[in-house]
Amino acid sequence: MRYEKLLELIKIGEGYTIEFKERLNDSIAKHICAFANSSGGKIILGIKDSTNEIKGFKLTNYTKSQIQNYARNLEPALLIEIEQVGKLTVIYVPEGKEKPYFVGGKCYLRQGANSQRLTREEIRAFFQKTNLIRFDRKLNNKFSFKRDFNTDAFSRFVKSANIDKSLSRKHILINLNLLQDNKLTNAGVLFFANSIKKFFLNSVITAVLYQGYERVDVLDREDFELDFISNLEGVIKFLSRNLRIRSVIKGLKRQDIPEIPPEVLRELVLNAMVHRDYFSEGRIMIEIFKDRVEISNPGGLLFDKKLLGKKSLTRNPLLADLTYRIGLVEKIGSGINRVKKVLGETVLFEDEEDSFRVVIKREKGNEAIRMVSSDKSSEKSSEKSSEKVITLMKKNPEITIKNLAENLNLTQRAIEKIISNLKSQGRLRRVGPKKGGRWEVIEK
């Protein structure tokens, strides 16, 4: 590897297949073991991992022999490559062909940017349940960069992950393990496709508000089928607008307190999206009842439920790595404990062989504050939104649905419904093509 290429790789930062170490120590052995049990990776010596500052590491015959001994002492032994690249040393660890691997009787697996210790039974159960096939690592032959790639979603990701903007798209995708042979992996498709529904019907997230305690009378429903982050944000908006907010007076100021904290909802929805079984035909369901909120996803836990909050294994390590890089999770596996701390006994976790469900109990009287569509308050709210759309279109006839949604803090689907209603009322028409056209407000 050329030193310039290595420096560009370092700019991407630590992750699922990259580990930084300032100096050589015994912890190298566990990282070699974890990479061998996962998808392989590179350990770069001579970098301060807390700051990515290059300190340098000189490879000698002695240190080279020491590193090779770490790999030979794995059970079973593993062949690795070691190279001096400029001021740094790179250890290339291949994905093992004889999994699981152990070091000193202990087994490690790569989870995001961490090497996590597992028991022998846990690792065996994990490989058995995942069948050694990773959905998120599979190359997607149907995806076209020209037709399907969402450049806005990619730009937002690069900014959130603090990745150097001067790096090429191809370089970033390759080093995030999302591109191989000019084909995007399924993880890349989920994050950067214009619409994931085109590729995976089961990846659409459905959110529903019911009038009572059963799945009978639907007051509101929305399907989320855009890119990964847009879907996450859309679901949180749906939950926020359909859950109660109570007001309290502190001093001279009024403070609005959500029934369920948004950060808790985000953590639980994100867990469902990252850890679900994408090979299953089922989809993630977000359901609001009069007495509870249920968040369910296909695919049960990969470990004993007793270890929930203490252990974290995921079917989709690339998805976990991408969410970690943009700060959606502080540390892999820590979110459940935060949820338990906030919600206490009002949250229940139900694990079955092929599904996982979180149930949040709602206090009596916390029924959804949204009314059925015939309610006058709902009609007024809809009229208000319509007038705001008209105002924005008058100011900028070329405004996009996406920009309208961002300006009004609504989902794109909600904007599309408003536009459809305005067209049917004869108040709006589209002039020109879908791309490059403009809106024409019809004054009456």
C-alpha positions in Angstrom: 0.0 0.0 0.0 1.3 3.5 -0.9 1.7 5.9 2.0 -0.6 8.5 0.4 -3.4 5.9 0.2 -2.8 4.9 3.8 -3.2 8.6 4.9 -6.5 8.8 3.0 -7.6 5.6 4.7 -6.8 7.1 8.1 -9.0 10.1 7.3 -12.0 7.8 7.2 -11.3 6.8 10.9 -11.6 3.6 12.9 -14.5 1.3 12.2 -15.6 -2.3 11.5 -12.5 -3.2 9.5 -10.0 -0.6 10.8 -8.2 -0.4 14.2 -5.7 2.3 15.2 -2.9 1.6 17.8 -0.2 3.9 19.0 2.2 1.1 20.0 2.5 -2.6 20.1 1.0 -4.4 23.1 -0.8 -7.7 23.9 -4.2 -6.2 22.9 -3.2 -6.6 19.3 -3.9 -10.4 19.7 -7.6 -9.9 20.5 -8.0 -7.5 17.6 -6.5 -10.0 15.2 -8.8 -12.6 16.6 -11.9 -10.3 16.2 -11.1 -9.5 12.6 -10.5 -13.1 11.8 -13.9 -14.0 13.2 -15.6 -11.1 11.4 -14.8 -9.8 7.9 -11.0 -9.2 8.2 -9.4 -5.8 8.6 -6.3 -3.7 9.1 -4.5 -2.8 12.3 -2.4 0.4 11.8 0.4 0.9 14.3 1.7 4.4 15.1 -1.6 6.3 15.4 -3.0 7.7 18.6 -6.6 6.3 18.3 -8.2 9.1 20.4 -7.1 11.9 18.1 -5.9 10.1 14.9 -2.6 11.8 15.4 0.3 10.1 13.5 3.1 9.2 15.9 4.8 6.6 13.8 5.9 3.0 14.4 9.1 1.5 13.1 8.8 -2.2 12.2 11.8 -4.3 13.3 12.6 -8.0 13.0 11.7 -8.4 16.6 8.3 -6.6 16.5 7.5 -8.4 13.3 8.2 -11.7 14.9 6.1 -10.7 18.0 3.1 -9.8 15.8 3.4 -13.0 13.8 3.4 -15.0 17.1 0.1 -13.4 18.1 -1.5 -14.8 14.9 0.2 -18.2 15.2 -1.0 -18.5 18.8 -4.6 -18.2 17.7 -6.6 -21.4 17.9 -6.5 -22.3 15.0 -3.4 -20.5 13.8 -3.9 -17.7 11.2 -1.6 -16.3 8.5 -1.3 -12.5 8.4 0.7 -10.0 6.4 2.7 -7.1 8.0 4.1 -4.1 6.1 6.0 -1.0 6.9 4.3 1.9 5.0 6.1 5.2 5.4 6.2 6.0 9.1 3.5 3.5 10.0 3.1 -0.3 10.3 0.1 -2.1 8.8 -1.1 -5.5 9.9 -3.4 -7.1 7.3 -5.8 -9.7 8.9 -7.8 -11.8 6.5 -11.3 -13.1 7.3 -10.7 -16.5 8.8 -11.8 -19.7 7.0 -11.9 -21.8 10.1 -14.2 -19.8 12.4 -14.4 -19.5 15.4 -10.9 -18.4 16.4 -9.7 -18.1 20.0 -6.8 -16.4 21.7 -5.8 -17.5 25.2 -9.1 -19.5 25.3 -11.1 -16.3 24.7 -13.1 -15.5 21.6 -13.6 -12.0 20.1 -15.9 -10.6 17.4 -15.8 -7.2 15.7 -18.8 -5.1 16.6 -18.6 -1.6 15.0 -15.3 -0.1 16.0 -14.9 -2.5 19.0 -13.5 -6.0 19.5 -16.0 -7.7 21.9 -15.3 -10.9 23.9 -17.8 -13.8 23.6 -18.2 -17.2 25.2 -17.7 -20.2 23.0 -21.4 -21.0 23.1 -22.3 -17.4 22.1 -20.0 -17.5 19.1 -21.2 -20.9 18.0 -24.8 -19.8 18.3 -24.0 -16.6 16.5 -22.4 -18.3 13.5 -25.2 -20.9 13.4 -28.0 -18.3 13.4 -26.4 -16.0 10.8 -25.4 -18.9 8.7 -22.1 -17.1 8.0 -24.0 -14.9 5.4 -24.2 -11.2 6.0 -27.0 -9.3 4.3 -25.3 -6.0 4.6 -22.1 -7.2 2.9 -23.8 -8.8 -0.1 -23.2 -6.9 -3.4 -26.3 -5.5 -5.0 -26.4 -6.2 -8.8 -29.6 -4.1 -9.4 -28.3 -0.8 -8.0 -27.3 1.8 -10.6 -25.2 4.8 -9.4 -26.6 6.9 -12.2 -30.3 6.2 -11.5 -30.4 5.3 -7.8 -27.6 7.0 -5.9 -28.8 9.8 -3.5 -26.0 12.4 -3.5 -27.7 14.5 -0.8 -27.9 11.5 1.6 -24.2 10.7 0.9 -23.1 14.4 1.5 -25.0 14.5 4.8 -23.3 11.3 5.9 -19.8 12.5 5.0 -20.5 15.7 6.9 -21.9 13.9 10.0 -19.0 11.4 10.0 -16.4 14.3 9.8 -14.9 12.6 6.7 -12.6 14.8 4.6 -14.7 16.2 1.7 -11.7 16.3 -0.6 -11.8 12.4 -0.7 -13.5 11.0 -3.8 -16.9 9.2 -3.4 -15.3 6.0 -4.7 -12.5 6.1 -2.2 -14.9 6.8 0.7 -17.2 3.9 -0.2 -14.4 1.5 -0.7 -12.8 2.2 2.6 -16.2 2.0 4.4 -16.5 -1.5 2.9 -19.5 -0.4 0.9 -18.1 -0.8 -2.6 -16.5 -3.7 -4.4 -16.0 -4.3 -8.1 -17.9 -1.1 -8.7 -21.0 -2.6 -7.0 -22.6 -1.2 -3.9 -23.3 -3.5 -0.9 -26.8 -3.8 0.5 -25.7 -1.6 3.5 -24.7 1.1 1.0 -28.0 0.7 -0.8 -29.9 1.1 2.5 -28.0 4.3 3.3 -27.7 6.0 -0.1 -30.5 4.8 -2.4 -33.2 7.3 -3.5 -35.7 4.7 -2.4 -35.0 1.4 -0.7 -38.4 0.0 -1.6 -37.1 -0.5 -5.2 -34.6 -3.1 -3.9 -36.0 -4.5 -0.7 -39.8 -4.4 -0.2 -39.4 -5.7 3.3 -37.1 -2.8 4.3 -40.1 -0.3 4.3 -41.0 0.8 7.8 -44.7 1.0 8.6 -46.0 3.3 11.4 -49.6 3.2 12.5 -51.8 5.1 15.0 -54.9 3.2 16.2 -57.9 4.7 17.9 -58.2 2.1 20.7 -56.4 -0.9 22.2 -56.5 -3.2 19.2 -55.4 -3.2 15.6 -58.8 -2.1 14.3 -59.6 1.6 13.7 -56.6 3.3 12.0 -56.3 7.1 12.5 -53.0 7.6 10.8 -50.6 5.5 8.8 -47.3 6.1 7.0 -44.8 4.0 5.1 -41.2 5.1 5.1 -39.2 3.9 2.0 -36.4 6.5 1.5 -32.8 6.2 2.6 -31.9 4.9 6.1 -31.5 8.2 7.9 -34.5 9.8 6.2 -36.6 6.9 7.3 -35.3 7.1 10.9 -36.1 10.8 11.0 -39.5 10.3 9.4 -40.5 7.7 12.0 -39.5 9.9 14.9 -41.6 12.7 13.5 -44.6 10.4 13.2 -44.2 9.3 16.8 -43.7 12.8 18.0 -46.8 14.2 16.4 -49.0 11.3 17.6 -47.8 11.1 21.3 -49.0 13.4 24.0 -47.0 16.5 25.1 -47.8 17.9 28.6 -46.9 21.4 29.7 -45.5 22.4 33.1 -44.8 25.8 34.5 -41.2 26.3 35.8 -40.8 29.7 37.2 -42.3 32.1 34.7 -41.7 29.8 31.7 -43.8 27.0 30.2 -42.0 23.8 29.4 -43.3 21.1 27.1 -42.5 17.5 28.1 -43.0 14.7 25.6 -44.8 11.6 26.9 -41.8 9.5 25.7 -38.5 11.3 25.3 -37.5 11.6 21.6 -34.0 10.2 22.4 -35.5 7.0 23.7 -37.7 6.6 20.7 -34.7 7.2 18.4 -32.6 4.6 20.2 -35.3 2.0 20.0 -36.2 2.6 16.3 -32.5 2.7 15.4 -32.0 -0.6 17.2 -34.8 -2.2 15.2 -33.3 -0.8 11.9 -29.8 -2.0 12.6 -30.4 -5.4 14.2 -33.4 -6.6 12.2 -33.1 -9.7 9.9 -33.2 -8.3 6.4 -33.5 -11.8 4.9 -36.9 -12.1 6.5 -40.0 -11.0 4.5 -41.4 -9.2 7.5 -41.0 -5.5 8.1 -40.4 -3.2 11.0 -43.7 -2.0 12.6 -44.2 1.1 14.7 -47.6 0.9 16.4 -49.3 3.4 18.7 -52.3 2.1 20.8 -54.3 3.9 23.5 -52.3 2.1 26.3 -49.0 1.3 24.7 -46.4 1.8 21.9 -45.0 -1.3 20.2 -41.8 -1.3 18.1 -41.2 -4.7 16.5 -38.7 -6.1 14.0 -38.0 -9.4 12.3 -35.2 -11.5 13.8 -34.8 -12.4 17.5 -31.8 -11.7 19.7 -28.5 -13.5 18.8 -27.8 -14.2 22.5 -29.7 -15.0 25.7 -32.2 -12.3 26.6 -30.7 -12.2 30.1 -27.6 -10.5 28.5 -29.7 -7.7 27.0 -27.9 -4.5 27.8 -24.7 -6.3 28.6 -24.0 -7.9 25.3 -24.4 -6.7 21.7 -24.3 -8.8 18.6 -25.6 -7.7 15.3 -26.5 -9.4 12.0 -25.5 -6.3 10.2 -22.1 -5.0 11.4 -21.7 -2.6 8.5 -25.0 -0.9 9.3 -23.9 -0.7 13.0 -20.5 0.8 11.9 -22.2 3.5 9.7 -24.5 4.6 12.5 -21.6 4.6 14.9 -19.6 6.8 12.6 -22.2 9.5 12.4 -22.8 9.6 16.1 -26.2 8.0 16.3 -24.9 5.5 18.9 -22.3 6.4 21.5 -21.1 2.8 22.1 -22.4 -0.4 20.6 -24.8 -2.0 23.0 -25.1 0.9 25.5 -28.5 2.2 24.2 -30.7 -0.5 25.9 -29.3 0.5 29.3 -30.1 4.1 28.7 -33.7 3.2 27.7 -34.1 1.1 30.8 -32.8 3.9 33.0 -35.3 6.4 31.5 -38.4 4.2 31.2 -37.9 1.8 34.1 -40.7 -0.7 34.5 -42.8 0.9 31.8 -40.7 -0.8 29.0 -40.9 -4.5 28.2 -38.6 -6.5 25.8 -40.2 -9.6 24.2 -37.8 -11.9 22.3 -39.0 -14.7 20.1 -37.1 -16.9 17.7 -38.0 -14.9 14.6 -38.9 -11.5 16.0 -38.1 -8.9 18.7 -40.6 -6.4 20.2 -40.3 -3.5 22.6 -43.5 -2.5 24.4 -43.7 0.9 26.1 -46.7 1.3 28.5 -48.6 4.5 28.3 -50.2 6.1 31.3 -54.0 6.3 31.6 -55.3 9.3 29.7 -52.3 9.4 27.4 -54.4 8.5 24.3 -53.2 10.0 21.0 -54.0 13.7 20.8 -54.5 13.6 17.0 -58.1 13.4 15.9 -59.7 11.5 13.1 -59.6 13.3 9.7 -63.2 14.7 10.1 -62.3 16.6 13.3 -62.3 20.4 12.9 -58.9 20.9 14.5 -57.4 18.4 12.1 -59.0 20.2 9.2 -57.7 23.5 10.4 -54.2 22.1 10.7 -54.4 20.7 7.2 -55.6 24.0 5.8 -52.8 25.8 7.6 -50.2 23.5 6.0 -51.8 23.9 2.6 -51.5 27.7 2.8 -47.9 27.4 3.9 -47.1 25.2 0.9 -48.8 27.8 -1.4 -46.8 30.6 0.1 -43.5 28.8 -0.3 -44.3 27.9 -3.9 -45.2 31.5 -4.7 -41.8 32.6 -3.4 -40.0 29.8 -5.2 -41.9 28.1 -8.0 -39.0 25.6 -8.5 -39.0 24.5 -4.8 -38.7 20.7 -4.4 -40.9 18.4 -2.3 -37.9 17.6 -0.1 -37.3 21.3 0.6 -41.0 21.9 1.3 -40.9 19.0 3.9 -37.8 20.5 5.5 -39.3 24.0 5.7 -42.6 22.8 7.2 -41.1 20.0 9.4 -43.3 17.5 7.7 -42.6 14.2 5.9 -42.3 14.1 2.1 -45.3 11.9 1.9 -47.4 14.5 3.9 -46.3 17.1 1.4 -47.2 14.9 -1.5 -50.7 14.5 0.0 -51.1 18.2 0.4 -50.0 18.8 -3.2 -52.5 16.2 -4.5 -55.3 17.9 -2.6 -54.4 21.3 -3.9 -54.3 19.9 -7.5 -57.8 18.3 -7.0 -59.1 21.6 -5.7 -57.8 23.4 -8.9 -55.4 25.6 -6.9 -52.1 24.1 -8.2 -50.6 22.6 -11.3 -47.2 21.4 -12.4 -45.6 23.0 -15.5 -42.8 21.1 -17.2 -41.1 17.8 -16.4 -40.8 16.3 -12.9 -37.1 17.4 -12.8 -36.6 21.0 -14.0 -40.2 22.0 -13.9 -42.0 24.5 -11.7 -45.2 24.9 -9.7 -47.9 27.3 -10.8 -50.4 28.6 -8.2 -53.8 29.2 -9.6 -55.4 32.3 -8.1 -59.2 32.2 -7.8 
